Amino acid sequence: TNLAASTMKELAEGVLKNPKFPPEWPFSPTDFERQDESSDEIFYDQPRLVFHIDDAACGALTEYYAEHLKEGDDVLDICSSWVSHYP
């Protein structure tokens, strides 16, 4: 797994070495409009307790965390939800 991790690190770093940007900004302001422009307060008024990944993906994440996180490790879960994938 160290070889895979080092290869992924090299690939990730390589992306920024010679970026290929389009000659002009490819988006218009309408590309960033929301489908529902109503107030966010309306949307968040009711809890949205949904699963964003299926049971197999949840199990795979839990297994990965159990194998790679050690007792006492600090974790910043920026993708937290009402359901945890930590073991």
Residue pairs with C-beta under 8 A, 6 or more apart in sequence:
36 43
47 82
49 82
51 58
51 83
52 81
53 61
58 83
58 85
61 85
62 85
62 86
62 87
65 85
65 86
65 87
66 87
69 75
69 86
69 87
75 86
77 84
77 86
